[in-house]
Amino acid sequence: MCGIMGYIGGKPAKYIIYNGLQRLEYRGYDSVGIATLGKQLQTIKTVGDTSKLNIDLIDPKATMGIGHTRWATHGKPTEANAHPHSFGAITLVHNGIIENYEELKTMIDSKKLKSQTDSEVLAAVIDYYFKKEADLVKATKYALQDAKGTFGLAIISKDAPGQIVVARRGSPIVIGVGNQQYFIASDQTAILDHTNKVIYLEDDQIAVVKADSLELYDLKLLAQKVAFETLDESPESLTKGVYRNFLEKEIHEQPTALANTMRGRVSSDGSITLGGPNLSQADIAKLKQILIIGCGTAYNAGYYAKYELEKILGLPVSVEYASEFRYRFGAYDPETTLAIFMSQSGETADTIASLNEAKRRGIKTMGIVNVVGSTIAREVANGGIFLHAGVESSVASTKAYSCMVSALLMFGGFITYRQGKDAAITQKIAKELLELPDEIALTLELQDSIKKLAQKLLGYHDWFFLGRGSLYPVAMEGALKLSEVSYLHAQAFPSGEMKHGPIALVNSQHMSVLLLPEDNLLYNKTLSTLEEIKARGGKVLTVSTRPKEPASDFHLTVAHVGDHVDGLIYNVCLQLLTLAISEKKGLNIDRPRNLAKSVTVE
Ligand code: F6R
């Protein structure tokens, strides 16, 4: 949510910053701006995305600068509220929220503020200390000691050229290291074109970045050790390749992403080995409850896994929205509970806050995360599982969902084996998982017929997604995707809930997507929902493993692999449906309105 890009070195800063911001646009596209420092400070800003920014206005000779792409929190998406913000001698870009900005205004001449943002207030507070100290690093330190809230910051000063001061509390900052040059970003995707050698800032660290040096300090300005890490992603992973948009690319990447999630972990002999979870045999023996926490699609993936993990492990599995868990008192026994934090980005603010809350309560914490080096990956106490799904650029998450579910299934197979249960349970999970990449590849071949179907469905504006058992969470994910990318009103219900209220909405203009399972008992139960909707004149699209459903209006047939993984195949059909409808509507598929990838504010 919001993106930061900075550069200092020997090259024209504006192009590097601009390209970095383009990479980061999926994190917010309400407004964008760049400030460079050469002979003088130059700032350009605009409402909208990078395509609206005229970088010709900036001197190419400037070799340092900062930029920002914004997802509005405080204040509307106007040019005045766009970053970088300058106050006095200070210019900065900021991700996060300064919670006590009203209180901080008492330190400054607030009549001089030009925007409604908390970020400009912080710039003014740094300027206040800069006037006293005449030292940018000390001024930053004092201001950050006063500030409450979260920040990822890059700060420059026209009166202290040749350096960018960078700081972090709760909002990620990564610094890429080049030859006599440094790249500062809120997300490694912005710097992959230039280097794979990086440093992740920790909370309350300040970095002083010059073209030829990098110094790291804590908030008391005591020097800290600089530890480099190497990224394994390539710049190619950031392009659309042969696809029209990242959503389509990432849907099609699922067979490979799943194979990568399983590589070296799920074996054809039926065993599942995980090196990441840090749980002793005693921890596993004590385990009485699993708690899965996430937001949006990550939550939906956890909800699907709940159905399967309860079968596999015979333990209760609760799934909580991170935004609820962080403020709710759930009576979880720290001795016997394991909390698993699900996040593609590893930077979702609510999920991080819930992780901190679980740790405070002494609950064991594990992560299922895609982005290596992210906050959740680094801060869980008991390790976890990296998805290795590759970069997910589309705001709407697809491949991460499939990989998250698979990672939780692998976890179930791994733990049940370590609990000393029948090896056949693990072998069944392994077998189904290993078949999944090929089956999903075959499901992707339905894309053309789903496109034709989408054409017939364009007139429906209100949708239900219905399922039973683990197909109910698949329905939840289907409804989320359709609403966020296609801007259609979509809700999910367990199909058995229809007659308790939702069926009142059904009429001839209403479309229900009904997911019928392979299992005979549940199949017949779900079929009665189909009859009930048809009896009220509603339209129904069925998705099932049967070749046809006579009573429905539209139908898609999916493969049956096994009860643990079938839902993932249904889900791919629903992803393709959202893609097809959104394309036909001519929407901005990778950047749905009002959204941003990686929600780093509460
Ligand atoms: C929906 C979507 C969001 C994210 C949610 C959590 O398509 O992408 O609902 O799933 O914001 O994000 P992560 O997984 O990064 O924590």
Boltz pocket constraint, residues with backbone or C-beta under 6 A from the ligand:
constraints:
  - pocket:
      binder: B
      contacts: [[A, 295], [A, 296], [A, 297], [A, 298], [A, 299], [A, 342], [A, 343], [A, 344], [A, 345], [A, 346], [A, 347], [A, 348], [A, 351], [A, 394], [A, 395], [A, 396], [A, 397], [A, 398], [A, 480], [A, 481], [A, 484], [A, 596], [A, 598], [A, 599]]
      max_distance: 6.0
